[in-house]
Each structure stands twice: as structure tokens, then as C-alpha cells.
Amino acid sequence: MGFQLSSLLHELTQSRQTLSVSKQLHALIVRLNLSSDPFFATKITRLYSINHDLHSARKLFDETPDRSVYLWNSMIRAYAQEHKFKDAFYLFTHMRCSCTPPDNYTYACIIRACTERTDSFGLRIAHGGVIVSGLEFDSVTSRTLVSGYSKLGLVDIAHTVFDGICKPDLVLWNSMIAGYGYGRLWCESLKLFSEMRKMGKDPDGHTFVGLISGVNDPQLLGVCRGIHCLCLKNGLDSNSHVASSIVSMYSRCNCLDSAYKTFSGLPDPDVVQWSSLITGLSQTGNSEEALFLFREMILEGERADPTLIASVLGDSSKLAMVEPGRQIHSFVFCHGFESDVKVASSLIDMYTKCGAPMFGVRVSEIMHERNVVTYNSIISEMVEKGFKPDHSTFSALLSNCSRGGLVRDGREIFRRMEEDFGVTPRIEHYVYMVKLLGLAGELQEAYDLIKKMKVPPDSGVLGALLSIIADMLSKIDPSKTAYRVMLSNIYAANEKWDEVKKVRDEIFVYGLRKTPGISCI
């Protein structure tokens, strides 16, 4: 039974089953009294992480007493894949203090996490751990170190790691060749490629992709054609990834005829190959052609990704043509990309450069992640186009900061409001700032701001501060209903009836009762 179940779990992990199926399997394993087995715990943890349910994965991990290295690795990888790097590093540190030492796959995961968060210091620390653990000659850790150092621009260190391996395999050769490609060091990449062939290693598709990525100079057109011929000779021209790289290579070298010819020769181009040509056109200043080709791609039924959408929005900005940008915005909305930071920022930039800055402000209102660069870009573009930010502009921006908890950004915008643009803050601006500071725990700063107001504070400003304090008091001592009643009254005075209902519901749910008054009678 155990063997059959393990085979089933392996198949389900490979086929990426839904969360509901994962929970059913977990229930079955619990019923069979196998949940404490680290093998089955690892499989279920992976299923949960595939379905982005880190809470259930971590709960199972914590409940497993005998944790194997595979279970540790699964949980660390789950955090890293969701970009929860702090949790991944914390778990890694905890693992090193446990009875289970990290293996090569543990370090590979941590190295990739450091690379993704551009943490060169953390990468060096992880490298030190690799050496201490005696894994410096391991192929898995070596290739991730070479790739990590290269992507962070530390190609010399990457080459030092590469040179330390006596007999590098093809994957390690490819990693180093791609490493030079990241740094646009095409000459070194070609030398290493020649050295690899002399060593008797036959290149594969990944080799050529790494080699191609370093070529970006129109004067290297001869090199481009030579690499293309090698791909044809090795029968790799039909490889989707290689073909995309060749199209991109010709585009970067401003040889659009060859790029079009290569693209046209593809029997059924996928989104990666479309993106390569469109991005190449954008990078070489052919914005109109890029927008036209993007339209053709959508009509062909291909779905663009956020990176490509941001690129073509940039083309619309360069041409100062709002209509193509609006059409792309419709596509963004229909496919659920409006909350993507890269796409939203490009939309804001497009609208402001095309003379419709308030549409940019509206886009910023739905962004899940915002920063001061985004807000400042809106203001700067408005000024460039001859639009002066007014009270409404700053109300929208401060409202977004307040909802997103962006204290530093809110302070900067509030400062620039009067100092740079001469817009005197009104009551609503103070309300947003008091809410922002109060919710961040900066009560003293919020109180000082109220005392410095150039207009008399009204119930909205004072109510904002009082409601925050009352809410904090109710959390400190939930058993006292007086704070909740006071909070309810404050909300009612400001006609925030949804908040009133929420507080009253909490009193009812927790079974709290207001202490009745007592008189002599």
C-alpha cells in the first residue's frame, strides 16, 4: 500500500494537482497514520507549495518530528519560489543548527534566492557555507554559484569557481558561457565556447542561447551569422528557445531583415519568439512596427506577458500616441495584469507622456505595490506636459499611500506638495497623513502634524487619530467594550457606517457586553 501510494504521489506531483486533491491526499495519509513519515510529508509539502498554500505546507512541516533533508529542502524551496526570502533564510539558519546538515540542493536553493534578491553579500556567505560543507567541487552547487555570480555582475568570481572544477560537465560549461553573456562579454564567451569544443564537448541548445545573449553590437553581424550557421549545422534551428534567441540577437544588432526572415521561417511561432522580435524592434527605435506586430500577435491568439506589455506601452509613450496605449490597457484589464507593478508603472508613464495624467493617477489607485518613484514620475510627467498638480492630484496620491501603508512615500509627497508646487494642504490631505502615520504607529508625529496645521483641525482629522488610538486600545485589552463603543461612536460621528457595523459585529461575535451604568436608585 505504501509503495502504491508513493508512486501515486510522485505522479500527482509531476502533474501539478489542484489544492483540493492535495488536501484529500493529506487526509488519506493522516488516516493511514503515515503523516509523520518524512517521505510522505515531503511529497504533500511539495503538492501544497505547487498550489501556493504555504500555510498548510509549513503546518505539516512543523508537525513532522523526524525531518529529512528532502523535507527541509522542500519547505525552503517553497518559500524561495514565492519570494518569501526572509522565511527561506530563517529556515535555512534553523536547519544548520539542527541535526540535519544542508546538502548541495539546499545550498543551490539559497544561492538562487540570493541571486533573485540581488544579494551579493548573502551569496558570498552561502559560498562560504558551501566550502565549509565540502561541496565546492559539487556540480550542482558549482553551476548555481557560477550562474549567481554572473547574474550579479561578478563574472571574475564566477570564472574562479569554474576554474576550480577539474572536469566541468556540459551544464557547467553552459553556465559559464551564459555568465559572460549576462555581462555582454561576447569575446570571452566565444573563447570559452571554442575551448569547450576543443575539450570534446558538443554544444546543445543552452550553449548557443548563452553564447547568443552576449552579442549586441551591429558591428558583430558577421559573428551573428557565424553562430546562426553553427546552430543550423547542429540541427538546433528548430529549437524554440534557440530560434527566439537568434531573432533577438539579430534585432539587437539592428539587422531587422535577418530577424524577420528567421521569424518568418518558424512554422508556428510561440509567444517567446513573438516577444523577441517585438522587443528587438522596440529597442532599435522601430516603435510603430513593434506596436503593429504586437497587434498581429494578439490577433493570432497569443497571450503577452507583463514584460512584453510594458515594452509596447513604452513604444506608445515614445510616439505620444494614447490610442494604442488605451487598447493595450483594455487587453491588460481583460487578462488581469492591471495590478502588476511593471505593467501599472508603464501605463502611468504612457498616460502622463500622452497628455492624460489623471488616467495615470487612476491606474495608481489599483496598484498593489507602489513606491515614491511611481508617484514622483506621475508628478514629473505632469509638469513636463504643462499640467500643474492640484489639490485633487495630491489627494489621490496621499490616499493611495494611506491605503498602502507607504509612510516614507507619503511624507515625501506631502513635503513636495507645498515646497515644490505651492499647494497648501487642505483638511483631506491632513486626514490622509494622520491615518498613514497613526496606522504605522507614528502617533507622536501624527499629533505634532495636527498641532502644526495651518487650518483649524475638524472632526475628520481628530477623529482619524482618535479612531486609531481607540482601535489600538481595543486590541491591547479586548475584554473591555468601552474602547469599542467609543470607536463605534467616532465612526458614527464621521458617518462611516460600514466601520460602525464592523465594530458592533465584533462586540457581538466576542460575546462582549457594555458595562451598564449604576445609579443610586
Buried (B, 14 or more C-beta within 10 A) or exposed (E): EEEEBBEEBEEBBEEEBEBEBBBEBBEBBBEEEBBEBBBBBBBBBBBBBBBEBBEBBBEBBEEBEEBBBBBBBBBBBBBBBEEBBEBBBEBBEEBBEEEBEBBBBBBBBBBBBBBBBEBBEBBBBBBEBBEEBEBBEBBBBBBBBBBBBBBBEBBEBBBEBBEEBEEBEBBBBBBBBBBBBBBEBBEBBBEBBEEBBEEEBEBBBBBBBBBBBBBBBEEBBEBBBEBBEBBEEBEBBEBBBBBBBBBBBBBBBBBBEBBBEBBEEBEEBEBBBBBBBBBBBBBBEBBBBBBBBBBEBBEEEBEBBBEBBBBBBBBBBBBEBBEBBBBBBEBBEEBEBBEBBBBBBBBBBBBBBBBBBBBBBBBBEEBEEBBBEBBBBBBEBBBEBEBEBEBEBBBBBBBBBBBBEBBEBBBBBBEBBBEEBEBEBEBBBBBBBBBBBBBBEBBEBBBEBBEEBEEEBEEBBBBBBBBBBBBBBBEEEEEBBEBBBBBBBBBBBBEBEEBBEEBBEBBEEEEBEEEEEEEEE
